[in-house]
Amino acid sequence: LGVSLGVPFEYMIGASIAGSIFGDMTSPISSDAIVASMATNCDHIEHIRTQFPYALVTGTIAFICYVILGFSI
């Protein structure tokens, strides 16, 4: 869809990677989050709750950047 609309391939790959990292950081069923909370001996939901604000800020910045890029193409 992006190629047919003329979106550069690099933007599509970047948006996919940014979205998958955001989902990985905020999902309570993510294997990375489960392993990280087990390795640090932290309550799993508390681990997700503490990293959620950081993921939300960076995800919002990425979203704004991609909206700006989308309108500038």
C-alpha positions in Angstrom: 0.0 0.0 0.0 2.8 2.4 0.9 4.7 1.7 -2.3 1.6 2.3 -4.4 1.1 5.6 -2.7 4.8 6.6 -3.2 5.9 6.4 0.5 9.6 5.8 0.7 10.5 2.2 1.7 12.7 3.5 4.6 9.7 5.3 6.2 7.6 2.1 6.1 10.3 0.0 7.7 10.9 2.6 10.4 7.3 2.9 11.2 6.9 -0.9 11.4 9.9 -1.2 13.7 8.8 1.7 15.9 5.3 0.2 16.3 6.6 -3.2 17.1 9.0 -1.9 19.8 6.2 0.2 21.3 3.9 -2.9 21.4 6.7 -5.0 22.9 7.4 -2.4 25.7 3.8 -1.9 26.7 2.4 -5.5 26.3 2.1 -7.5 29.6 2.3 -10.7 27.6 5.6 -9.8 25.9 8.3 -12.4 26.4 10.9 -9.6 26.8 8.9 -7.9 29.6 8.4 -11.2 31.4 12.1 -12.1 31.3 13.1 -8.6 32.3 10.8 -8.7 35.3 11.9 -12.2 36.3 15.6 -11.2 36.0 15.2 -8.1 38.1 13.0 -9.9 40.7 10.3 -7.3 40.1 6.5 -7.7 40.0 5.6 -8.2 36.4 2.7 -5.7 36.2 4.8 -3.1 38.1 7.5 -3.5 35.6 5.1 -2.8 32.7 3.6 0.1 34.7 7.0 1.7 35.2 8.1 1.5 31.6 4.8 2.5 30.1 5.3 6.3 30.5 8.7 6.1 28.8 7.3 4.1 25.9 4.3 6.4 25.6 6.5 9.5 25.4 8.8 8.0 22.7 5.9 6.4 20.9 4.1 9.8 20.8 7.2 11.5 19.4 7.6 8.8 16.8 3.9 9.2 15.8 4.2 13.0 15.5 7.3 12.6 13.3 5.6 10.1 11.0 2.6 12.3 10.7 4.8 15.2 9.7 6.7 13.1 7.3 3.4 11.7 5.9 2.1 15.2 5.1 5.4 16.3 3.7 5.6 13.6 1.1 
